[in-house]
Structures are given as structure tokens and as C-alpha cells.
Amino acid sequence: MSFPNWQLSPAHIFQLTPVVPVMVIDDIDDALPMAEALMKAGISLFEVTLRTPVALEAISLLRKAMPSAVVGVGTLTNPEELQAAAAAGAQFAISPGITTELLEAGKAGDIPLIPGVASISELMQAKALGYDHLKFFPAEAAGGCAMLKSIAGPFPNITFCPTGGIHQGNYQDYLALPNVRCVGGSWILPKAAIAAKDWQKITELASAAVSAVK
Ligand SMILES: O=C(O)C(=O)C[C@H](O)[C@H](O)COP(=O)(O)O
């Protein structure tokens, strides 16, 4: 479901890529080459985490430099950050968890919010406010595929993007679940490769991830 002001639907976001790259950008000069490395692998949807001081600047930069990409914000925890990210040009927002304030702000905002949940009660809180596309975080630590399979029983209409602890060795197990459309992860963006500005490595990891999806 989409709320009236949302310019994109979360269902659309979820089907743009099987792997949502979780980008931690420390140096603004890395933003474009990192995004281009992903683009070369066929990934044109980016989640820029708000964990670094240049995150909002990176979002604006990527929006301007890559008009065909879809750029979102991650690590979002409150309504103020949602507003700032949307003003910077973010086209969707992903939060690691929920607060009532954030869920209300997400409904009223212009860009889709994908709230993060780790439990049935959190899922029910988000669902009660109309959210049906959720992040499952931290996926591996919070029960992994077994948890998502159990959730599908009582909540078959909730769709997930599991994130946290997902890697080349387990992401296909998640994508095979009927209530999962995409997974999020940083495994295609290793810190060491970013530090070495080894963009080719990132293209290789991202290509391997995307091309292996059935
Ligand atoms: O920043 C956020 O909004 C988060 O919720 C955390 C990230 O999604 C995970 O840190 C990604 O997990 P890894 O792929 O295990 O690195």
C-alpha cells in the first residue's frame, strides 16, 4: 500500500533490484564512483545511510549526477531526519526500527518510508498504521529465514526487505521466500574496497550478486 502523498510506491522500490546496496559514504569524493561501480553491475537503486556527515550531500550529488537512479536514505530514526533527507532529494527512506512519531511522519511525507521491524509486535504496530512493506532488521540476528517463514503464516500480505548479516552465501535463501522481494546488504561494498578505492571489486561483487539471482 502507498499513502496519498508518496511519489513512489514501496512495491515499485522493492522490485527495482534484488539487492539494495547499503552505502556508508565517509568521503564525498567516493559517492559517485561507488554509485557508478554499482550501476555497472546493473544496480541503480542506492540506500545512502545517514551514518556519516556527508550523507545528505551525497544524496543530493547522486540525484543530480545520476538522474536515472533511485536514491534513498537509510539509518533514518526520526521525523526531522526524514524531512532533511527528502529535502536533499531522497526518493525513499529506510529506518532500522520504528517510533510512532516516525511512522506518522512517514505517512504524511512525500517519499515512501520502509520501516524496520524485528518482532511481531513491531510488525503489528507498523501494519496498524497501514504499512505493508517493511525492512526486517537485523535479519540474521532476529531469526533469519525461519522467522520470516513463521511470519508469513499470520501475515501473508506483509512484504519484506531483510537486512543485517546478509551475504553472498545466504541472500538467495531469503530471496526464495514468498514474503521477500529484495534484501539489503553491505557485503557488496566492503570497507576495505572503499578505502582502497577499488571500484572494480565493488562492480564484481555486485555483478556476482545480481547475476546469480534466479
Ligand atoms: O543503517 C541502517 O539503517 C541499518 O539498519 C543497518 C544496515 O541496514 C545494516 O548495517 C546492513 O547490514 P550488513 O549488511 O550486515 O552490514
The ligand as an ORCA input file, in Angstrom:
! r2SCAN-3c Opt
* xyz 0 1
  O      21.811      1.589      8.678
  C      20.693      1.087      8.817
  O      19.638      1.676      8.606
  C      20.575     -0.265      9.293
  O      19.539     -0.669      9.670
  C      21.710     -1.111      9.285
  C      22.076     -1.662      7.912
  O      20.970     -1.975      7.162
  C      22.905     -2.819      8.159
  O      24.034     -2.437      8.889
  C      23.358     -3.530      6.937
  O      23.740     -4.750      7.414
  P      25.022     -5.513      6.952
  O      24.786     -5.873      5.516
  O      25.099     -6.670      7.857
  O      26.173     -4.538      7.099
*
